[in-house]
Amino acid sequence: MAVRILLGRYTVTVGDFVAILGGTQIPGASFIVLEEKLPRAVIGALAGLGLGAAGGMFRRSLRNPLASPDVLGMTHGAAAFAVGALAFGQLRGIQMAAAALLGGLAATAVVLWFSAGTRRDTRARGIGGDRFIVAGIAVAALAQAVVAGAMLSLSLHDLQTAAIWTAGSLNAASWERITMLGVALLVLLPVAGWIHWAMAPVDLGADLAHGLGTRPAPLVLGALVTGAALAAVATAATGPLAFVALMSSPIALGLTRGRFSLPTTALCGACLVVLADFVGAELLGVTLPTGVLTGAAGAPLMLWLLLTNSRRGNT
């Protein structure tokens, strides 16, 4: 975050930054720091925290390295509702973000409903598995079709707005959105942390977890719903930042030598988003949305995970 704020095409000294935070007005620098650099760094870090934590919850509960909200339809559902709100309701700004939040939660509900097995299966194995992943991929495909259809009805100006938002951009960073996202994370991250801690017996297997007095099904359901809510609020604030949730988990597992750590995963997500925004906005010859760079980095990683997982005989 310090690099994102202080360096780039317009550099700011540490002394000037501290003075600006203290209320000193420095012509040019105050506006750039308070209205552009600082909001983008803060909302990028917060969105990355939410997406990273969401990826960690999905990875641990579904036991699949390819399981993440941006693969299983949650962020696609948010995009469908946001573009639909713009196309058919002429909603913009915070109202468009609210529609995206609703869309992410609705996509989660649909995936859970279609992936639910029999009551006996749910009690024995919990929620998730192949049915959840297949349902998530189907919902993602449907949401992408809705986005494409809705964008055909937009005016040229609204089409540009929708294109930038669906690419995942921090251009709309504002203190209003930062407040909304921050309050949501203050509620959701402690809940995710408690569920992550309570799932320790589930790692030993469903039968042993039952023997230890733990019920896997409610914990897995809570992990998926909390992870989906984290991804939905992050997407509502910034648009769909592709593959951040997917990339955070393997990076964090590498840093912790294979041990699940929700704080590490969340911080990896924050670093990925802030770094991608810095590169896209400051280091390239053209300005690129943050989601374009995370998607470009995440696609090869997804293929690598698929290849290595197949070699181990897990897929």
N, C-alpha and C positions, 0 to 999 in steps of 0.2 A: 504493500500500500504506500509505503514511503517513496519507493521508486516511481510508482504511478503518479503520485502527487508532485514530487519535486523535479523529476526529469521529464524529458520529451522535447517537443518542438519549442515549448516555452518553459524554461527552467525557473525554479523558485528556490531561493536559498532557505536554509533551515531557519535563520533569523527572521526573514520576511514571513515565512509560514507561521511561526509562533506569534509574530506581531499581528498578522491578519486574524488569527484565531482570538487574539486578545482584543480585537475591535479596531485596530489601526487600519485606516483606509489608505491603501497604496494604489494609485491610479493604474488601471489595467490588471495588475496582479491580483487585487482583491476579488474582482469579478471572475477571473479565470479560475482562481482557487476555490471560491465559495460556490460558484454556480456551475462549474464544469469538472475540474479535476477531483475535488473532494467528494462531491455526490457520486460520481462514477466509481471512485475507489470504494466508497462505503457500500453502495448498493451492489457492486460486483462481489465484494467480500461476503455480504449477507446472503446474496443469492447462491453463491458458491457453497457457503456453509449449509444452506438448506438442501441443495442438490447433492452435495457430498454425503450428508447424513442420510438422505433418502436412498441413495445408491447403496450405502452400507446396510440399511435396514432390509432392502430387497435382497441383496446378496446373501445376507446371513439367514433370512427366513426361507428363501427359495432354494438355497444351496446350488446356485447356478451362476457362473461368472458372467453370463450374458444377460442376466436378469437385472433390469434397471427401469426406472419410470420412463425414460426417453425411448426405450425399445418396446415397452409393453403398453403403450397407448395413453398414459396419463398426460404427458406434455402435449401429445397430439390432440387429445380431447380439449385441453385448455386452448390450444390454437384454433380449433374448430369453433368453439364458443366465442372467442374473441373476434375472429374474422366475421362470424355470423352476426355478432352484435354491431359491428361496424357496417356490414352490408345491409342488414335488414332493420336495425334499430337506430342507426346513425349515432351510436354510442362511441365516445372517445375518452381518452385520458383514464382517470381512475375508474370510470364506469366500464370501460373496456377491460381493465385489469380485473374488476370484480367478476365480469363475465368469464374471463379466463380461469379464475379460481373455481367458479361453479362448474366449468367444463372439465377441469382436471378431476374434481371430486365425482362428477357424474360418470366419467370414463372409468374411474375406479370401481364405482358401484356396479356398472355393467359388467366389467371383467370379473368381479367377485361373484356376481349372480350366475354368469354363464359357466364359470369354472367350478362352481360348487358341486361336489359329488354327493353321494348318499350320506345320510347321517352317520352310519356306521363307519364309512371311510373317513369322514371328517374327524370323528372321535379317535380313530386309530392313527391316522397319518397327519392330521391337521389340514390346513388349507394351503393350496399352492400346487406345486408339481407341474407336470406337463400340461394339464388342462388349463392352468392359470396362464402359462406362457403362450399357448396357442390362442386362447381367448384374447390376451393382450395384443398379440400381433394382429389379430383380426380387427379389433377395435382401432388400433393405430392405422390400419389400411383404410377403414371406413372414415376415420376422422380426416385423413389426408385427402380423400375424395371430396369430403364436405368443404374443406378449405379451398381446394381447386375450383369447385363449383361456385362457391360464394365469391371468390375473387373475380370471376368473370362478370359479375354484376356490378362491380365497383367502378366509380368514376376514376379518372386518371389520378387525381390527387389522393383519393382514398386508397387506390391501388398501391401507390407508392408507400403510404403509411402502413398498409397491411404487409407489403413485401418486406419492409424494414423490420416490422415487429416479428413476423414469422421467421425471419433469419436469426433472431436473437440479438438484440442491440441494447446498449446502455445509454443510447442517445436521449431517451425520455427520463433519465434519472432526475428525480426531484425529491425534496425533503418530505413531501407528502407520501410518496411511494416508499421512501426509506422508513418512515414512521410505521406505515402499514405492515411492511415486511418485518421490521424489527419487533413489533408487538407480537406478530404471529410466531416468530421464532422464539421469543421469550416463553411462550406457552408450549410450543411443539417440541423444542429441543430437550427440555427436561423430561417430558413424557417419553420421547424416543430413548433418552439415556436410561430411564428406569426399565423400559421394555428390553433394551439391549442387555442390561444387567440381569434381568429376570430370565432371559433365554439361555443362560449358561447350562442348566440341566438338559435343555432340548438338544444341545450339541451332542449329547451322549446317546441320542436315539429316543424314539417315542416311547418304547417299552420301559426303558430305564427312567425316563423323565416321569412317566406315570408312577413308577415305583417310588420315586422321590417326592411324590405329592404335587408335581407340576402338571398342568394341563396344556399340552402343546397347542391345541387348536385356537384357544382364545389369544395366546401370546403371538402366534403367527398372524392371526387376523389383525391384532392390534399393531403389529410391526408393519404390515402391509398398508393398513389405513393411515397410520402415522407417517410412513414414508411417502405415500401418495399425497397427503396433505402438505408435507414439506415441499415436495416437487411442485405442487399446484401453486402454492403461495409464491415460490421463487419464480415460476414461469409467469405468473400474473404480473409480477413487478418488472420483469426484464424481457419477456418473450421466451420462447423455447431455446435454451442454450444446449445445443446438441452434444450428447455423449459426456457431459460433465459428470453426471451420476455414474455412468459406466466406467469412466477412467479413474475416478477417485478411489474405488475399492481396490483394484489390483496395485495401484501405487502405494496405498496405505498398507496393504498386506506385505508388500515388499519392504517397507520401512519398519514394520513391526515383526518381521520374520514369520509371517503366517498367522499371527494372532489378531483376532477381530478387535478393532479399537475404533469406536464411534467418533471420539474427538479427533483422532488422526485422519480418519476418512473425511470428516467435515472440513478440517483445515486444508486437506489436499484439494477439495473442491473449491474452497475460497482462493487458494493460490492459483489454481488453473484459470479461474474466471478473470481475476485481476491481471494475471500475466497475459492472457489472450487479449484482453481489452487494451493493455499497454502496447502490445505488438501491433494490433490492428489499427489503433488510433495514432500511434506516434512513430513507429519504426518503419513502416512500409511506405512506398511511394503514393499509395492510394489508401483511403480510409475504408476499412472493412468492418462489418458488424462482428461483434464478439462471437456470436454463434457460428459464423462461417469458419473461423479459425478453430474453435473447439470441435466442430464437425469434421474438419479436415484432419485434425489430430486423432480424433476418436475412431474414425472409420478403419484405418489400418490396425489400430489396437483391437477393435472388435473382430476383425478377420484373424488376427494373431491368436486371440483368445479362443476363437472357434477351432482353429487348427490345432492348438496345443491341447484343448479339451478333447478333441476327437482322437488324438494320438493316445491319450490316456484311457480311452474307452468309456468316457463318461457321456458321450452324446451319440 
